Amino acid sequence: MSGDFSTLPIDLDPQFLPQHVAVIMDGNGRWATKQGLPRVAGHRQGARALKQLLRCCKDWGIKTLTVYAFSTENWRRPFAEVDFLLMLFEKLLKKELAQMHKEGVRLSFIGDLSALPESLQNQIGRSLVETAHNQAIDFNIAVNYGSRNEITRVCHQIASKVQQEQLSLEEISENLIAQHLYTANTPDPDLLIRTSGEMRLSNFLLWQLAYTEMYFTNLLFPDFDRAAFHQALLAYQKRDRRFGQIAASA
């Protein structure tokens, strides 16, 4: 995929941009509280920030964006907020699908979708079919996702195959495990961004983030705009990614 590098800030090297960016979109509720607004207003504003981030990734030639939209732990939030989040998610999918399709966004969803409301599952299904052949950017949305749950699910699948003699113990490898994850056939993230000043992974992509560069910012997600993303990419380009090896100059 080639981005519109005419919009890329001149201090960013297009040859060393992350190909896959993952984002923990934290701080929507706190943003709303600081503004004296109900928490749901923060989620609406966060959705606008996400739309801008997706377009920025596409414009700047970043091939994949994965966002943590709703975790398995989020069900513990007040019922009204959970209900609003799922309703907002469905509404945004309906509203934005045609535009995302027009812009070449290919949607995919990771997580246990079976627990979601049927109408949302149906909208997700339509979104997958509609955008299946798009190639401008891959947009992965983690919904009802928890990494420990994902890894446990993989263990069950592989153990079942061994039990049924479809697979031998010797065939179990890191690559085999990766192919059973929700993210199979998707390169691991190069850069993880978490907003709101929290410095933890919160059960997000624990396997996939093994060698990912991490960037934490105090900005609440609704305030995470192109300028903030620019700063995250600048920080990324200063990193020396060795993947456990010794630098060539050492």
Order of alpha helices (4+ residues) and beta strands (2+ residues): beta-alpha-alpha-beta-alpha-beta-alpha-beta-alpha-alpha-beta-beta-alpha
